[in-house]
Amino acid sequence: MKEAIGDANVGLAAQNCADHTSGAYTGEVSAPMVASTGANYVILGHSERRGYYNETPEMLKTKVDLALENGLKVIFCCGESLEERENGTFKEVISAELRDSLFHLTAEQMANIVIAYEPIWAIGTGKTATSDQAQEIHALIRGLLADQFGAQVADDTTILYGGSCKPSNAPELFAKPDIDGGLIGGASLKAGDFMGIVTAF
């Protein structure tokens, strides 16, 4: 893939990396291994990794540090479950996910962090957060970044929406002031759908 991309303005990402650099961890892929492929980014904290593989905030903090140490930019996922959305704790959940895994970083390190908001209840379910719901959380995230790192870092940080984005809702989502792009899942597997989202952006 790296050879196919060549000099195009396209980055290459891995979907995960280990919380160890080396050692007897059969099957794990370390941050140095990811970097050795020529990848630019690694996705960390995806809801499926948190849910199915019990990734803790402390584990993700370690992964973030290892990724940055190895020259990778991090696409850091956060988001709430349907239960957390319905019981009203979703703002606290998202705040904790960011605080516990990212807020030890310096402002300079944050330049290498992209944040992706993925409402778990809207991933692969066909349900989508309304553009107003998405904007509310994106604004919350930017506010938390401003409080921790200052307004400049908050403004410079890319915050993506990842929750059943498709050509039909992409224009409305991307029109919101704090939604800087999308973390596209299923729709990226269909060229027509993906190009519809790209065109909307």
C-alpha positions, 0 to 999 in steps of 0.5 A, a space after each residue: 500500500 505504501 508503494 501504491 500511495 507513492 507521493 500522493 497526499 494520502 496517509 497510511 494507517 494501522 488499526 491498532 498497535 500493542 502496548 509493548 515495544 517487544 517481548 513474548 507477546 505472540 500475535 501482537 504488532 508493536 508500534 515500531 513494527 507499524 512504523 516499519 511499514 511506512 505507516 503514518 497513523 495508528 488508530 487507538 481506542 476504537 470501541 471494539 478494541 475497548 469492548 472486546 479486548 478490554 483495553 483500559 485507559 491506562 493501556 491506551 495511555 501506554 499505546 499512545 506514548 509508544 506510537 508517538 515515540 515511534 513517529 506515528 500520529 494517533 487517531 484516538 477514538 472516544 464515544 459512549 454506548 447507547 446505555 450511557 447516551 440514554 442515562 445522561 452520563 455520556 459527557 462524563 464518559 467521553 471526558 474520562 476517556 480523553 483525560 485518562 489517556 491523553 491529558 498527560 501529553 504536552 501541547 507539542 505532542 497533541 499536534 500528532 493526535 487526531 480525535 475521532 468521536 464514535 457514538 458506539 450506538 451508531 456504528 454499523 447499526 444504521 443509526 446515526 447521531 443527528 448533526 446537532 448531537 454530533 456537533 454537541 460532542 465535538 464542541 465538548 471535546 474541543 472545549 476540554 482540549 482548550 481547558 487542558 492545552 489552550 485555545 490554539 491546540 484546541 483549534 488546531 486539533 482535527 476532530 472526526 465523526 465516526 458513526 454511520 456517516 454516509 453520502 446522505 448525511 455527510 453534507 449536514 455533518 461536515 457543515 457543523 463548525 467543530 466536525 473536521 471530517 469523518 472516520 469512515 467505516 462500512 461506507 469506505 468499502 463501497 467506492 461510490 459511497 466513499 466518493 459521495 462522502 469525499 465530495 460532500 467534504 
